[in-house]
């Protein structure tokens, strides 16, 4: 039976659920973000779902950060070089930064365009920005940079997992697989 918490050599089911669930959510967000129309900054069309899921990502990242702080990750495999360890930790930190900054920038876009962000109608994010097109443009630029950076970080993460599995033949990939 899979452990709830991480062990010295494997992730527990909570960490695995965060990891794989977030991947599915991120792919969905890329699709939604690329397919809603600019006029959908109000209501619950594709844009509304994109905004709601963005708020969900922000909440999940905060919960995930708390979980990770209280539940240390498994040790890196023997033979992991210092530079590789720095790169692995750096990429994870980058994910945390991007997946918090990305929804914040998205909220800033909507609020700067005079809209409001609701999470599936359950609650509305408090408005902290006044309508201002220059702010919306800046937030939109940052959102685009963060989204592209997230995409490339996911590709790098995937590539490194494949490197560990097929070249180094260690347990890095296996300890995060959901089965």
C-alpha positions as CSV (number, residue, x, y, z in Angstrom):
1,X,0.0,0.0,0.0
2,X,1.3,3.4,-1.0
3,X,2.2,5.7,1.9
4,X,0.4,9.0,2.5
5,X,3.7,10.8,3.2
6,X,7.0,10.7,1.4
7,X,9.6,8.2,2.4
8,X,13.4,8.4,2.0
9,X,13.2,6.9,-1.5
10,X,9.6,7.6,-2.8
11,X,6.9,10.2,-2.9
12,X,3.7,9.5,-1.0
13,X,0.3,9.5,-2.6
14,X,-0.5,13.1,-1.6
15,X,2.7,14.4,-3.4
16,X,2.0,12.2,-6.4
17,X,-1.6,13.5,-6.6
18,X,-0.4,17.1,-6.5
19,X,2.2,16.4,-9.1
20,X,0.1,14.5,-11.7
21,X,-3.1,16.5,-11.0
22,X,-1.3,19.8,-11.5
23,X,0.1,18.5,-14.8
24,X,-3.4,17.7,-16.0
25,X,-4.7,21.1,-14.8
26,X,-1.8,22.9,-16.5
27,X,-2.4,21.2,-19.8
28,X,-6.1,22.2,-19.5
29,X,-5.1,25.7,-18.8
30,X,-2.9,26.0,-21.8
31,X,-5.9,24.8,-24.0
32,X,-8.4,27.1,-22.3
33,X,-6.0,30.1,-22.4
34,X,-5.4,29.6,-26.1
35,X,-9.1,29.2,-27.0
36,X,-11.1,31.8,-25.2
37,X,-12.0,35.1,-26.8
38,X,-10.9,38.5,-25.4
39,X,-14.5,39.5,-24.9
40,X,-14.9,36.7,-22.4
41,X,-13.6,38.6,-19.5
42,X,-17.0,38.5,-17.9
43,X,-19.2,35.4,-17.3
44,X,-18.4,31.7,-17.4
45,X,-17.4,31.0,-20.9
46,X,-14.0,29.4,-21.6
47,X,-12.4,32.6,-20.2
48,X,-14.4,32.2,-17.0
49,X,-13.2,28.6,-16.6
50,X,-9.6,29.6,-17.3
51,X,-9.8,32.3,-14.6
52,X,-11.5,29.9,-12.1
53,X,-8.9,27.2,-12.7
54,X,-6.2,29.8,-12.3
55,X,-7.5,30.7,-8.9
56,X,-7.7,26.9,-8.1
57,X,-4.0,26.6,-9.2
58,X,-3.0,29.4,-6.9
59,X,-4.8,27.8,-3.9
60,X,-3.4,24.3,-4.7
61,X,0.1,25.8,-5.0
62,X,-0.2,27.3,-1.5
63,X,-1.5,24.0,-0.1
64,X,1.2,22.1,-2.0
65,X,3.9,24.4,-0.6
66,X,2.7,23.9,2.9
67,X,2.6,20.1,2.4
68,X,6.1,20.1,1.0
69,X,7.4,22.2,3.9
70,X,6.0,19.7,6.4
71,X,6.8,16.6,4.4
72,X,10.4,16.6,3.0
73,X,11.1,15.1,-0.4
74,X,13.0,11.8,-0.9
75,X,16.7,12.0,-1.1
76,X,18.4,12.3,-4.5
77,X,19.9,9.1,-5.8
78,X,23.4,8.2,-5.0
79,X,25.9,9.6,-7.4
80,X,23.9,12.8,-8.1
81,X,26.4,15.6,-8.7
82,X,26.2,18.9,-6.9
83,X,25.4,20.8,-10.1
84,X,22.6,18.3,-11.0
85,X,21.2,18.6,-7.4
86,X,21.2,22.4,-7.7
87,X,19.5,22.2,-11.1
88,X,16.8,19.8,-9.8
89,X,16.0,22.0,-6.8
90,X,16.2,25.2,-8.9
91,X,13.7,23.8,-11.4
92,X,11.3,22.9,-8.5
93,X,11.6,26.4,-7.1
94,X,11.0,27.9,-10.5
95,X,7.8,25.8,-10.8
96,X,6.6,27.2,-7.5
97,X,7.4,30.7,-8.5
98,X,5.7,30.4,-11.9
99,X,2.6,28.6,-10.7
100,X,2.0,31.3,-8.2
101,X,3.0,34.3,-10.4
102,X,1.0,33.1,-13.4
103,X,-2.5,33.1,-11.8
104,X,-1.6,36.4,-10.0
105,X,-0.8,38.0,-13.4
106,X,-4.0,36.5,-14.8
107,X,-6.0,38.1,-12.0
108,X,-4.3,41.4,-12.6
109,X,-5.2,41.2,-16.3
110,X,-8.9,40.7,-15.6
111,X,-9.1,43.3,-12.9
112,X,-7.1,45.9,-15.0
113,X,-9.7,45.4,-17.7
114,X,-12.5,46.2,-15.3
115,X,-13.6,42.6,-14.7
116,X,-13.7,40.4,-11.7
117,X,-12.4,36.9,-11.1
118,X,-14.7,34.2,-9.6
119,X,-13.7,30.7,-8.7
120,X,-16.6,28.8,-10.3
121,X,-19.1,31.2,-8.7
122,X,-18.1,30.1,-5.2
123,X,-16.3,33.3,-4.3
124,X,-14.9,36.3,-6.1
125,X,-11.3,37.3,-5.7
126,X,-11.2,40.8,-4.0
127,X,-10.5,43.5,-6.5
128,X,-7.2,45.2,-5.7
129,X,-6.5,46.9,-9.1
130,X,-8.4,49.7,-10.8
131,X,-9.3,49.5,-14.5
132,X,-6.2,50.7,-16.4
133,X,-5.2,49.5,-19.9
134,X,-1.5,50.0,-19.3
135,X,-1.7,47.8,-16.2
136,X,-3.6,45.2,-18.2
137,X,-1.0,45.3,-21.0
138,X,1.9,44.8,-18.5
139,X,0.1,42.0,-16.7
140,X,-0.7,40.4,-20.0
141,X,2.9,40.5,-21.1
142,X,4.0,39.0,-17.8
143,X,1.3,36.3,-18.0
144,X,2.6,35.4,-21.4
145,X,6.2,35.2,-20.3
146,X,5.2,33.1,-17.3
147,X,3.1,30.8,-19.4
148,X,5.9,30.2,-21.9
149,X,8.4,29.7,-19.1
150,X,6.1,27.2,-17.5
151,X,5.7,25.3,-20.8
152,X,9.5,25.1,-21.2
153,X,10.0,24.2,-17.6
154,X,7.6,21.3,-18.0
155,X,9.5,20.2,-21.1
156,X,12.8,20.3,-19.3
157,X,11.3,18.5,-16.3
158,X,10.0,15.7,-18.6
159,X,13.3,15.5,-20.5
160,X,15.2,15.2,-17.2
161,X,12.8,12.4,-16.0
162,X,13.4,10.6,-19.3
163,X,17.2,11.1,-18.9
164,X,17.1,9.6,-15.4
165,X,15.0,6.7,-16.5
166,X,16.7,5.7,-19.7
167,X,20.3,7.0,-19.4
168,X,21.1,7.0,-15.7
169,X,18.6,4.1,-15.0
170,X,18.0,5.3,-11.5
171,X,14.6,5.4,-9.6
172,X,13.9,9.2,-10.0
173,X,11.0,8.6,-12.4
174,X,9.7,5.5,-10.7
175,X,9.4,7.2,-7.3
176,X,6.9,9.7,-8.7
177,X,4.9,7.4,-10.9
178,X,1.3,7.0,-9.7
179,X,1.3,3.2,-9.7
